[in-house]
């Protein structure tokens, strides 16, 4: 089935199984690899994205459920905002 995703302000048409975790669609289909695989259970937070402005674990969100949302990944950050995030991650050994 075809789904339209709004990722970082850009619409993407994705064909696939609606039960596929959003994490794998972002990484494998859209090549947005800033979202990471961690535990696969939604507990560690490595796969966190924003859905409609709220944090969500993309490893446990099915593609079909994400199609109606505005999705933002780490790639959406730019400029000083991105630098601050990078510095915080380095300081904490992420």
N, C-alpha and C positions, 0 to 999 in steps of 0.2 A: 504494500500500500504506500501511497505517496503522502508525505507530511511536509508542511512548510514551517520552518523554524526561524524565529527572529533572534539571531545571535549577534550580540554586540552592535545592534542597529542595522544589520544586514539580513535580508531574507534569503534562506537557503532551502531548496527543494531536496528532500531526502526520501529515497525509496527504501523501505525496509520493514521488518517485523516491528509492530508497535510495542512489543514487550522488550525490545533491545534497550539496555540501559543507556541513558543519555550520555554517560561518560564515554562509551565506545563510539557513539555517533560523533561526538565532538572530536575525539582523538583520531579515529580511523577514517571517518568519512570527510570531516571538515578540516582535518590537519591542525586542529587547535590543541596542541600538546601541553599547554600550560596547566591544564587540569590533569591531575595525576591520579593513578590507581594506587590505593593504599591497602585497605583491609577488604574491600569488596562488600562490606556489611553496613556501611553508612555510619561507622563509629569513629574513625580516625580523623576525618575532615579533609584528607588530601584531595578529594574530588569535589570540594565545595565550589559551587557557582551561585550566582544570584538568579532567582526566578521571580520576576515581577518585584525586584528590589529586596527580596528576602533570601537569606542563605539557605541553600538546599544541597543535599548530598547527591550528586549526579549518578553515582553508582546504583542508587536505589530508586531513581525516577525513570519510569519507562518513556520511551520516545513518544508514544501516543499522548501521555499526560503533559509532556513538555511542549507539545505543538501549539498549545493555546497561550503560552507564556512568553514574556520578554526575558531572554536569557543573556546574562552577562558573564563572561569568563575573565580570567586574569589578563588576557590579551586586550581587554577593553581599557585597561589603565594606560595612561600616557603621561609624559612630562614629569613634573615634580612628584606627582602622586605615585607614579611607577617607581621612581627613585626611592621614595620613602618606604615603600613596600619591600623593595629589594634590600635596602639597608637593614630593615627590621628582620628579614629572613636570614641574612648573613650573620647578624648579631646573635641570633638564636640557633644557628647551625642547621637551618632547614635545608 
